[in-house]
Amino acid sequence: MARAAGQKFISGLRFLRLLLECAWAAGGNLHILKGEMTCQREANGNAYGSWDFYVNGSKALHFDSKNGNGTVLSP
């Protein structure tokens, strides 16, 4: 499961790269990419993380390591 989750995360990062390349090609202006990581520890001792990536202030990708799902959003 961890391998599949890692593959989804890498695919999401590739999408972000493509999104930024298209934005640069269209306008040539400076664009901002921001990443946030959140960690959570449950009562049973398991720890999980999630990542949110933003392009120009709009959330573009959410990845949750607990379920291995990545969600691509339109910024």
Secondary structure, DSSP 4 states (H G I P E B T S, - for coil): -HHHHHHHHHHHHHHHHHHHHHHHHHH-----EEEEEEEEE-TTS-EEEEEEEEETTEEEEEEETTTTEEEE---
